Amino acid sequence: TLSNLSLSLSLLFPLSISLSVVRLINHCHSGTVPLRHKRNWVWNQFFVLEEYTGDDPLYVGKLHSDVDKGEGRIKYVLTGEGATTIFTIDENTGDIHATKRLDREEQAYYTLRAQARDRATNLPVEPESEFVIKVQDINDNEPKFPDGPYQAHVPEMSPVGTSVVEVKATDADDPTYGNSARVVYSILEGQPYFSVEPKTGTANKTALPNMDREARDQYLLVIQAKDMGGQMGGLSGTTTVTVTLTDVNDNPPRFSRKSYQFAVPESLPVASVVAKIKALDSDVGANAEMEYRIIEGDGLGVFRVEPDADTQEGVISLQKNLDFETKSSYTLKIEASNKNIDPRFRAQGPFSDTAMVKLVVENVDEPPVFSSPISRMSVSEAAKVGTIIGTVSALDPDSTNSPIRYSIDRNTDLERFFNIEAATGVISTAKPLDREVNAVHNITILAIESLDPAQVGKGIALITVMDVNDNAPVFAIEYETFVCETAQPGQVIETISAVDKDEPPSGHRFFFSLTAEAAGNHNFTLRDNKDNTASVLTKRGGFQRREQAMYRLPVLIVDSGSPALSSTNTLSIRVCDCDSDGTPQACGTEAFLLSAGLSTGALMAILACILTLLVLVLLIVTVRRRKKEPLILDEDRDVRENIVRYDDEGGGEEDTEAFDMVALRNLNVARDSKARRDVTPEVPTLYCSRPPPYKITPDNGIFRDFIWDRLKDADVDPSAPPYDSLQTYAFEGSGSVAESLSSLESLSTDSEQSYDYLSDWGPRFKKLADLYGHNDSSNIFSS
């Protein structure tokens, strides 16, 4: 039939279908004979198989135009995606070949354009047409799990069918062509605990009930996805699912033992940890959190138990002091229970457990204990030295009942105001007390066991010093009182008050009056206001500061103590020039200065100038004293005249004890070394330090030291001349008030010199007077 013909044609020539054949098939179906029209060349889409592995180019199809009569006048041209690089065409026959291996997953189809041209003119003989080459899929991709491997959590004891995790595999093959992309899921490992739906694979489910985390908490599943609907020859991929069972509170706490025993020293401080017990729970996290409580026993109120948040232990701590002599053991019944109970498992039984705890108190050698931790005592500040203040007592709580010796911790009584009797604990005064200096003494009493001095108990003694009237009242402040020149008789110029360091129980009461000497003065009077204050009033008017600038008024103040004490306080009253409101403008000596025309500012300016001049004078004197003499003297001065003199007069040649040569050593003055600034020596100086001391006579040593010091100063002094300069040292030693007696200097002068005065100098100069007194110098040297 025509339909079979069309099918066979499409099978025989699937890639080359001319327009005339298509039209013939269509007209055969309609029962009419077609009219002949101009032929045009057409083609359907072409197919090429992916992953072709042959050596020759893969034939794709054939292009043919009705205009082509086989005479070689027509050539075929191919353009578009992959033309000339992937697909080639025979321009004579129109055959298309694929020259490269194609992958549908990379590109599923290619769009190309074909045209038939006249070979001679290169003009198109038919319009350009577009066609598609589709890459036909094969099963060359296995299923893959893009989100694998998977991690899943499911509570333990979950019912069968509980969803665990969703898995999904993808296949890169064409899902519209065959079964290459149809995936089926299965479990390779993990049965019989879990199952998977084969078609969708959207969830793994538990397959067994009562999966216990405490028995096994993790499972590894291997899930397979296979294409081709799971048939033989299909490709497969696998992934893993790690399933972790999460904990639920399905286990009650249990003590490992039913009874515990601990030893507790009686000296253990309150709030200290006594012992720790722990109930075991196979659960973890919040499901293993514990609560502990004492439900019965004779230790209620003495001990308490609390859970440790980190270790879930029951921590037993002490709430009250223990005493072995009073009670030597305690028994507690402690219950441990889960803090968070899952109601689903409540039917399995109580989620709690109990244990008995026995606490044995151990006897400890304890320090002495005072009958009262704080002893309060009082003593009068007038008490004499040795007055007994009170007694403290302490006992040894142990069965040995050791005798007690008492002492005072001197760190709390640094000035040693008190003593304590070592055997009896009687406290007495050791120094006079002064309440105004220290009203309360807080001292620490030490009680020491005689048999074991290492055991020391401490108690507090608070000693309050009681007040006695031993301080006289005085003015409350330093008053600055003034009276105006315009004051009228009876005018109040000041109100005074008093203070007293004592503190009488009934409060202070002061009485004010003028002394007997001042009671009859004609200037001021005093009025006691009966409220611990007094007013100062003028008796007259017409005060003049030019006549008297200051008045002194002695005031007698008496307190109400027993015995009463009094003091005389002088109130200074200045006479001032006041304005109409009574405000002072000028008072006392200042008024006279103002009247003389000198203001305070002028006086300050004068004083400042004087101080400035004094500072300048001091600076000039200091600079002149510190000015250094140069090493090289002026040319006008003979360097040989540089003689150091002292005031010790020599006794002549026969006198060897007239003066001490040690005095010459004081001529050496330490000078700081100074670096040369004018030149830089290439080699270090040979005289960089003092020469070693030589054991020579004092006379030679003083000269040698002097020359070495001068040489060293010249080497390091920046103001010294260059190295090739000549330094002359003409030090002749120390002389006397009579100056040099050398006859060498007499040779430099032509004048005659008389030495008759030597006879007047005493017996020590007799020999010189005999030599020089009667002969001239020329005769001496000639002889």
Secondary structure, DSSP 8 states (H G I E B T S, - for coil): -HHHHHHHHHHHSTT---HHHHHHHHHHHHT--------------EEEESS---SS-EEEEE---TT--SSS-EEEEEEETTBTTTEEE-TTT-EEEE-S---TTT-SEEEEEEEEEETTT--BSS--EEEEEEEE--S----B-TT-SEEEEEETT--TT-EEE----B--S-TTSTTTT--EEEEEESTTTEEE-TTT---EEE-SS---TTT--EEEEEEEEESGGG-TT--EEEEEEEEEEE--S-S--EES-SEEEEEEETT--TT-EEEEE-EE-S--GGGG-EEEEEEEETTBTTEEEEE-TTT--EEEEE-S---TTT--EEEEEEEEEESS--GGGGGG--SEEEEEEEEEEE------EESSSEEEEEEETT--TT-EEEE--EE--STT---EEEEE-GGG-TT--EEE-TTT-EEEESS---TTT-SEEEEEEEEEESS-TT-EEEEEEEEEEE--S-S--EESS---EEEETT--TT-EEEEEEEE-S---TT----EEEE-TTTTT-SSEEEEE-SSSEEEEEES-----TTT-SEEEEEEEEE--SSS--EEEEEEEEEEEEE-TTS-EEEEHHHHHHHHTT--HHHHHHHHHHHHHHHHHHHHHHHHHHH----SS--TTS-GGG---B-S-----TT-SSSS-THHHHTT---------SS---SS--TTSS--------HHHHHHHHHHHHHHHHHHH-TTS--TTS---------B-TT----TTGGGG--S----GGGGGG-GGGHHHHHHHSSS-HHHHHH-
